[in-house]
Amino acid sequence: MDTATLVIAILAVIAVWAAFRAAHRARWERARLDAEGELAEGEVLDVWPEGTAYRVRYRFTPKGAAEPLVRTEMGACLQVLVPERGEKVSVRYDPNDPKNRARLLRADEAA
């Protein structure tokens, strides 16, 4: 194996490891938010397709906040599950960091 091939193989292993670690951390963060987060009602402000996914902009007001927060999420999901503009939705957020740690809940998760 020449040096260039070895370098490419090492970089590929590092890239796979980094992707695995990022996916694991995202699952862990979501599980933590689901277990410890607060619920709030939100409203969908806008929805638009982006490639094979959708972006959803929504607002919600965390408990005790004077002003609502606006967030945008992207998700690869079936079009039938994408909320419509003006739709009321449930949001789960971290009460210690609602601006950066919140997510829309699907209708079957909100119960």
C-alpha positions in Angstrom: 0.0 0.0 0.0 1.5 3.3 -1.0 1.5 6.4 1.2 -1.4 8.2 -0.6 -3.7 5.2 -0.3 -2.8 4.9 3.4 -3.6 8.5 4.0 -6.9 8.2 2.2 -7.8 5.1 4.2 -7.0 6.9 7.5 -9.0 9.9 6.5 -12.0 7.7 5.6 -11.8 6.0 9.0 -11.7 9.4 10.7 -14.7 10.6 8.7 -16.7 7.5 9.5 -15.8 7.8 13.2 -16.8 11.5 13.3 -20.1 10.8 11.6 -20.9 8.0 14.0 -20.0 10.2 17.0 -22.2 13.1 15.7 -25.2 10.7 15.2 -24.7 9.2 18.7 -24.5 12.6 20.3 -27.6 13.8 18.4 -29.6 10.7 19.7 -28.3 11.3 23.2 -29.3 15.0 23.1 -32.7 14.1 21.8 -33.3 11.5 24.5 -32.1 13.9 27.2 -34.4 16.7 25.9 -37.3 14.2 25.7 -36.7 13.1 29.3 -36.0 16.5 30.9 -37.5 19.1 28.6 -40.5 21.3 29.1 -43.6 21.4 26.8 -44.9 24.5 25.2 -47.4 25.2 22.5 -46.0 26.7 19.3 -47.2 27.9 16.0 -45.8 27.2 12.5 -44.8 30.4 10.7 -43.5 28.9 7.5 -42.8 25.6 5.7 -40.7 25.1 2.6 -39.1 22.2 0.8 -35.3 22.0 0.6 -34.2 19.1 -1.6 -35.8 15.9 -0.2 -36.4 17.5 3.2 -38.5 20.3 4.6 -37.7 23.3 6.7 -40.2 24.4 9.3 -40.0 27.9 11.0 -42.0 28.1 14.2 -42.4 30.2 17.3 -43.0 29.3 20.9 -42.8 31.0 24.3 -40.9 29.2 27.0 -42.4 29.3 30.5 -41.6 32.7 32.1 -40.3 34.3 28.9 -41.6 37.7 27.9 -41.1 37.2 24.2 -41.5 34.2 21.9 -38.6 32.5 20.4 -38.4 31.7 16.6 -36.6 28.6 15.4 -36.1 26.8 12.1 -35.8 23.0 11.9 -35.0 20.8 9.0 -36.3 17.2 8.7 -36.5 14.5 6.1 -40.1 13.3 6.5 -43.1 12.4 4.5 -44.9 15.4 3.1 -48.1 14.2 4.8 -46.4 14.7 8.3 -45.2 18.2 7.6 -47.2 20.8 9.5 -49.0 23.6 7.7 -48.5 27.3 8.2 -50.6 28.6 11.1 -50.9 25.1 12.6 -50.5 24.8 16.4 -47.8 22.4 17.4 -46.1 21.1 20.5 -42.5 22.0 21.3 -40.2 20.4 23.8 -37.4 22.6 25.0 -34.6 22.8 27.5 -35.6 25.3 30.2 -32.0 26.2 30.7 -31.3 26.9 27.0 -34.6 27.2 25.0 -33.1 29.3 22.3 -30.7 26.5 21.2 -32.3 23.3 22.5 -35.8 22.8 21.3 -37.6 20.6 18.8 -41.0 20.2 17.2 -43.0 17.2 18.3 -44.9 15.0 15.9 -48.6 14.7 16.7 -48.1 11.2 18.0 -45.3 12.4 20.4 -47.3 15.3 21.8 -49.7 13.2 23.9 
